[in-house]
Amino acid sequence: MRKYKAIIYDVDGTLLDTLKMNMIPLLKILHEEGFTDFTYESVLKYASYPGRKVLDELGIKNSEEVYSRWVKYVNAYEEGASIYPGIIDCLKRVEELGFIQAVVSAKTTNQYRIDVVSKGLDSFMQCRVLADDTEKHKSDPEPLLKCCEMLHCDVSEVCYVGDTYSDYCASLAAKIDFFYAKWNGFHDERIIDVVELNHPLELIELIL
């Protein structure tokens, strides 16, 4: 008997490679705000942070205006996001096997439309919980719990595939199994005692 009814995915760093698309505009923002000592390499440590938390960590005072400008630069970034190799095959296979698929992401609705819907990935999803849908965000469990409620699934019947410490903490708090997507090349030593996935198709073996 299968353990899971639904597979929930993060987006950035899990389904989509959005590293340059997010970090190069962040660097531009920091330079505009007078933080001229930052380099591309030095902003990479913020890649796993939710957008507004990055600005809070940096002590940006007019954070809402700066965040809006950052989003504008991200959406205008020419190269855009790219789908990780193996993701489409994985989503198709999971669908064929009869599992429910969903997204829990810190993206806004507009960002999700630009990055995910435009690439056809949303067609695999029966539910999506985005930044606009909850008051609290990862690492709080609220988005994952809301997704479970919308899917009519118990937390024991779903797993979450993500790549960041906030994904991991949200899963722990929600008591949802977490699978660590490591195909983006990053590793956070704070994420411990979890199943690690080095390629999207490795997920198939775990859910059968």
Phi, psi and omega in degrees: 000134181290142178282321188254145170259330186223145175246124179250137183241145161283169179252291184296124179083355181239298175273322186237142172274104182241018188300301181296322182300328179267320188281324178294316173296326177297317179299318178299317179299314182298319178295321178295329181271005176095002178271068190281351180281346182287141173243170178303317181298323184283340178273349183298333180295343179267004185298329183268000182273144168300147188309309183293330179293325177303311182293324176295317180299325182275354178073030177290123186284310181270060192296324182294316179294318180294320179297317179299321179292320178300313179301319179299316179294321179298314182293335181268356183295123192297319184287334178063194179269155177231148181280131179296144176304134178094346183294311181300314179299320179296311181298321178296316182293317179299319178297315180300327181281355173090014177277149170284142177235144184209168180235137166235116187216153176277003178293148170284167180301319181292318178297321179297319178298316182292316189268326189252306181299318183297337181262004176083002183287330182294339181295341178274347190262133176267350181202147173215133177243117186244180186303326183283351190267348181223156176284320179258156184227165177309135021273005173291146182282353187309314180297320179292319180293323177295320179298316178300318179297317180294329180273353184058043179240143170286154180300334179286348185259004181231161171227158181239128178256116182212177188231000186238166179297324178293324174298315181298312181295320178298319179296315179300314182295327180275352184062042178248138178299135182245130173249126188272107178282111183248011182286354177274357175090357180262153177219127178252116184293347177284343179272109187231159174055047179229165173280128181258137179244122179264350177210143183306322184291347175295339179298325186302316182296331185279335185263351180277000000 
